[in-house]
Amino acid sequence: MYSVALIGCGRISFKHIEAFVKNADIMWLVAVCDPAIERAEEKAREYRVHVGDSAVKIYADYQKMLADCSPDIVTIATESGKHKIIAIDCLNAGCHIICEKPIALSTADADAMNIAAQKNGKKLAICFQNRFNPPVEKLRQVLEAGHFGRLLHGSIQIRWNRSESYYKEAPWRGTWGMDGGTLMNQCIHGIDLLQWVFGDAVRVQAQIRRFLRDIQAEDFGAALIEFKNGAVGIIEGSADVYPANINETLSVFGERGSAVIGGLAVNKIEIWRFADAEKTGDTEKEVLDPYEKDPPTVYGFGHVSLFRDFIAAITENRPPRISGVEGGKALEIVLAIYKSQKTGLPVDLPCDFSTLEMEGYFR
Ligand SMILES: NC(=O)c1ccc[n+]([C@@H]2O[C@H](COP(=O)([O-])OP(=O)(O)OC[C@H]3O[C@@H](n4cnc5c(N)ncnc54)[C@H](O)[C@@H]3O)[C@@H](O)[C@H]2O)c1
């Protein structure tokens, strides 16, 4: 059993509580922390409702929490711009870390977190929980078995809506210093999936816009990605879609196979056609039904599996499935998109960039 503490008790933290509850056989919550103390109290209550009589401690200051509780694991769900400092403090205090996406807001900060994990001999994982969506896992198996043949092109579409009130209720959202725009916040999950399928990106060319929202960063982005294997990726991401979320769809096209996973948040197989369908174990008709349901929120259920994999990574002394290094890849693509917009040129990867270099871009 591993003790775990949660830092940051806002909008996404209920998914952390759910993952603690559903993994109660291998981890137990010892503390929750948020300077907005009523939020921390609410999370402790949410946990107790499911796990029963448990002594979850409540803190406003994470340094005090680390000193008092010495948890084995800390999960971080604060504003993105705070991930680096909090993660490094916790790693230096001897904790393993599960950090919300994006890992950080600059390549330098992501590198510093990975170095701190390595130096302290601790695990670091990033919450790209959609990699654990059953249809996405299925796609990955078919990919690894070679059923797509040569990969040609693919796309990720995120046609969502984040209203003015979403930004107003937490003023850090949409700022260059703490968040970035919709590509960095909402679309980075899908960008991660695209690069997970197609491999290393080598060049990015982009157009981003701030069409509607009263924020510093973009509410729409489009980009072309060239992958090392010669394949081409297309990104279309919006927070402006009227009147509400429509879809998040990953499309993958290979020489011998086509797959499209859509629904609200890459949870529903829509197209599944392979030349060697007998070898993939299922025809299109067979896979459509079992994967038909959208989850109740766009966050899905992947946190539960991600946290479980993290514990397995500790006990087996292997990297978690989405390590800090792995989680840094989508960050680098989003930063390359920003740099491409700023310079008006294609950007080669690897690239060093920070959201702070976009300060004042949209005036
Ligand atoms: N995995 C996902 O699908 C997903 C979904 C939404 C948000 N996120 C990520 O989760 C993070 C949080 O987003 P959110 O929308 O929940 O934000 P939020 O503003 O709703 O919550 C953040 C919380 O962190 C607290 N906090 C700030 N500084 C702190 C500190 N020093 N110690 C303890 N708590 C502190 C704030 O008081 C606030 O309650 C962001 O990085 C975001 O990108 C991930």
The ligand as an ORCA input file, in Angstrom:
! r2SCAN-3c Opt
* xyz 0 1
  N      -6.415     15.538    -17.307
  C      -7.434     16.308    -17.660
  O      -8.314     15.906    -18.430
  C      -7.528     17.697    -17.112
  C      -8.751     18.374    -17.131
  C      -8.815     19.647    -16.571
  C      -7.677     20.251    -16.063
  N      -6.490     19.568    -16.115
  C      -5.268     20.194    -15.600
  O      -5.364     20.206    -14.188
  C      -4.760     21.389    -13.656
  C      -5.802     22.121    -12.806
  O      -6.865     22.531    -13.623
  P      -8.287     22.877    -12.967
  O      -9.158     23.282    -14.086
  O      -8.682     21.796    -12.046
  O      -7.884     24.182    -12.139
  P      -8.679     24.899    -10.944
  O      -8.350     26.333    -10.996
  O     -10.103     24.499    -10.973
  O      -8.003     24.231     -9.655
  C      -6.664     24.456     -9.309
  C      -6.597     24.412     -7.805
  O      -5.226     24.432     -7.395
  C      -5.171     25.200     -6.192
  N      -3.798     25.648     -5.898
  C      -3.115     26.679     -6.451
  N      -1.894     26.801     -5.885
  C      -1.807     25.798     -4.972
  C      -0.797     25.404     -4.067
  N       0.374     26.054     -3.992
  N      -1.027     24.356     -3.256
  C      -2.208     23.692     -3.319
  N      -3.205     24.014     -4.174
  C      -2.998     25.068     -4.983
  C      -6.131     26.346     -6.459
  O      -6.514     27.018     -5.257
  C      -7.283     25.613     -7.124
  O      -8.252     25.162     -6.205
  C      -4.255     22.178    -14.847
  O      -2.904     21.890    -15.055
  C      -5.085     21.641    -16.008
  O      -4.429     21.736    -17.259
  C      -6.417     18.315    -16.602
*
